[in-house]
């Protein structure tokens, strides 16, 4: 089977107004993908859309609404370098940890420091899980086609951690869907996910936010409001 990612990307660069706008553009490509490659589950309960918290949730909600499928939150925590928290040395999702060994090695970060950061982020991950979901159980992914959505891919560490964690739930397939990603990260993720649907892969990639006019941080209230809003009506 020819992998569809090559023709599902937008041939011309564009800028999204915000994450909801990006989600609507992504939804159109996901619908084409499902119709061509998973026609038996398109629009049915065989699909679950997961939004990576927090920024992926507004994008995922639009995808789920277009497909009339359930949406749930999936939590991933970046493992920031001490004193440089915006620089990722890895990512955490469930029990899965993906490390950027090059960053760890080049900065001389000790194993004890890495473990300390992992434990701190694991605590925050559990807090957000309670905040977003409360007593509601996580979506049952066994045997489902999972559409794993984020607002973009930069290095790929967070998405890879999420893919590996979702695999443990034994879904039928995992399709990563994002508005933007660099070529290198898209190829890396495609090695572990069943496929990658991406609106744009800019030749000159600097950051995910470069394709958004409004890229304000998604807060907990917005995530909770979206998760409470119906997508299957």
Secondary structure, 3 states (H helix, E strand, C coil): CCCCHHHHCCCCCCCECCHHHHHHHHHHHHHHHHHHHCCCCCCCCCEEEEEEECHHHHHHHHHHHHHCCEEEEEECEEEEECCEEEEEEEEEECCEEEECHHHHHHHCCCHHHHHHHHHHHHHHHHHHHHHHHCCCCCCCCCCCEEEEEECCECCCHHHHHHHHHHHCCCCCEEEEEEEEECHHHHHHHHCCCCEEEEEECCCCCCCHHHHECCCCCCCHHHHHHHHHCCCCC
